[in-house]
Amino acid sequence: MNVEWTPAALDDLANFYVALSLAEQDDISRTVLRVNAELSLYPETLGESREENCRVWCVGRLAVRYLMLPAVGIVTVYNATLLRGSHR
């Protein structure tokens, strides 16, 4: 599936990213790459189910909420949140 981020989700990401240290920014960058890679392969198995076709997944210090549209082959990340601590 193709993974897309809404402008709002990208704004969420940018808002906390700029306040992080360089090491934390590197960690978040790697996490975003992982999120994109894994969501493109098996979005229906990651995280926890929410309302129809929506899920939330916490990976590292990042939580993403996304919508799956399997009929058109798209996963849309619509929210990103920075978590305290580490969640694997």
Secondary structure, 3 states (H helix, E strand, C coil): CEEEECHHHHHHHHHHHCCCCHHHHHHHHHHHHHHHHHHHHCHHHCCEECCCCEEEEEEEEEEEEEEEECCCCEEEEEEEEEEEEEEC
